[in-house]
């Protein structure tokens, strides 16, 4: 996969994780109690962990890219 393709894939996955967080948060806001709350909270937690991993991947990629720019040709 090309460099720009890898970046686009990471961005796509990050957007998906963030969409899950937003959607679930909106659902909880309309029904703050009940049996579904625990399930929704776990969905938010899982999405947040996915987002954290994607950000870590972006960070590693940025560091690798920065190292490549400083290497002599």
C-alpha positions as CSV (number, residue, x, y, z in Angstrom):
1,X,0.0,0.0,0.0
2,X,1.3,3.4,-0.8
3,X,2.0,6.0,1.8
4,X,-1.0,8.1,1.0
5,X,-3.2,5.0,0.8
6,X,-2.1,4.0,4.3
7,X,-2.9,7.5,5.6
8,X,-6.3,7.4,3.9
9,X,-7.1,3.9,5.5
10,X,-6.1,5.1,9.0
11,X,-8.2,8.3,8.6
12,X,-11.2,6.1,7.4
13,X,-10.9,3.8,10.4
14,X,-10.6,6.7,12.8
15,X,-13.7,8.3,11.4
16,X,-15.6,5.1,11.8
17,X,-14.5,4.8,15.5
18,X,-15.5,8.4,16.1
19,X,-18.9,7.9,14.4
20,X,-19.6,5.0,16.7
21,X,-18.7,7.1,19.8
22,X,-20.9,10.0,18.6
23,X,-23.9,7.8,17.8
24,X,-23.7,5.9,21.0
25,X,-23.4,9.1,23.1
26,X,-26.4,10.5,21.3
27,X,-28.4,7.4,22.2
28,X,-27.4,7.5,25.8
29,X,-28.3,11.2,26.0
30,X,-31.9,10.3,25.0
31,X,-32.2,7.4,27.5
32,X,-29.8,8.0,30.4
33,X,-31.0,4.9,32.3
34,X,-32.2,1.4,31.8
35,X,-30.7,-2.0,30.8
36,X,-29.3,-0.7,27.5
37,X,-27.1,1.8,29.3
38,X,-24.4,-0.7,30.2
39,X,-24.3,-2.1,26.7
40,X,-24.1,1.4,25.3
41,X,-21.4,2.4,27.7
42,X,-19.3,-0.7,26.7
43,X,-19.7,0.3,23.0
44,X,-18.4,3.8,23.8
45,X,-15.5,2.2,25.7
46,X,-14.6,-0.1,22.8
47,X,-14.8,2.7,20.3
48,X,-12.7,5.0,22.4
49,X,-10.0,2.2,22.7
50,X,-10.1,1.8,18.9
51,X,-9.6,5.5,18.5
52,X,-6.7,5.5,20.9
53,X,-5.0,2.7,18.9
54,X,-5.5,4.5,15.6
55,X,-4.0,7.7,17.1
56,X,-1.1,5.7,18.3
57,X,-0.6,4.2,14.8
58,X,-0.7,7.7,13.3
59,X,1.9,8.9,15.8
60,X,4.2,5.9,15.0
61,X,3.7,6.6,11.3
62,X,4.5,10.3,11.7
63,X,7.7,9.5,13.7
64,X,8.8,7.1,11.0
65,X,8.1,9.6,8.3
66,X,10.0,12.3,10.2
67,X,13.0,9.9,10.6
68,X,12.9,9.2,6.9
69,X,13.2,12.9,6.1
70,X,16.3,13.2,8.2
71,X,18.1,10.3,6.7
72,X,20.8,11.1,4.1
73,X,20.1,10.0,0.6
